[in-house]
């Protein structure tokens, strides 16, 4: 992202904090697709829309707390991550549906990737998706997930190694 877009997001969020619904609508339009794709990859399935909506509602309510130290997308994804974790804690049932269209991949490849990701732990899956799937830096992903940078890096490395091992097992 370019700095201008980050500045634009900060301005829009500031306006939203003062009650400007149109400004917040612009933020939603800009960030909802990536946020929903992250949640779908996390295994939220049909709940991804509800979690994203909850995250946007919280962002609207707490827009005045956005301080601009991180990108707006980082702040928003952290809110969504917390919403996802809260839902996971409340829910005992596994989310099994995947939204194949969000990834834009070949359905067979997307299913294989989804199966590998589903076999990872929740934090490993989130770290891998954010860094390798969505292109966030380790620093940004550690902020989103609330993990120390070193822990995030080792979590991503461990998740990659597990995926490679599972892929090799599946090929045998």
Buried (B, 14 or more C-beta within 10 A) or exposed (E): EEEEEBEBBBEBBBBBBEEBEEBBEBBBEBBBEBBBBBBBBBBBBEBBBEBBBBBBEBBBEEBEEBEBEBBBBBBBBBBBBBBBBEBBEEEEEEBEEBBBEBBEBEEEEBEBBBEBBBEBEEBBBBBBBBBBBBEBEBEBBBBBBEBEEEBBBEBBEBBBEBBEEBEEEEEE
